[in-house]
């Protein structure tokens, strides 16, 4: 019973966070591009070392 109550509370908290946190598509796209470039640089570093 306690486990069910905790899961219910966790589920409602997650739903609330999803409503509060909204991502800007342009910012996320830019950050994904930057991350891609950084990961490519790391791959090149390990390939050449």
For each residue, the residues with C-beta under 8 A, 3 or more apart:
1: 4 5
2: 5 6
3: 6 7
4: 1 7 8
5: 1 2 8 9
6: 2 3 9 10
7: 3 4 10 11
8: 4 5 11 12
9: 5 6 12 13
10: 6 7 13 14
11: 7 8 14 15
12: 8 9 15 16
13: 9 10 16 17
14: 10 11 17 18
15: 11 12 18 19
16: 12 13 19 20
17: 13 14 20 21
18: 14 15 21
19: 15 16
20: 16 17
21: 17 18
22:
23: 27 28
24: 27 28
25: 28 29
26: 29 30
27: 23 24 30 31
28: 23 24 25 31 32
29: 25 26 32 33
30: 26 27 33 34
31: 27 28 34 35
32: 28 29 35 36
33: 29 30 36 37
34: 30 31 37 38
35: 31 32 38 39
36: 32 33 39 40
37: 33 34 40 41
38: 34 35 41 42
39: 35 36 42 43
40: 36 37 43 44
41: 37 38 44 45
42: 38 39 45 46
43: 39 40 46 47
44: 40 41 47 48
45: 41 42 48 49
46: 42 43 49
47: 43 44
48: 44 45
49: 45 46
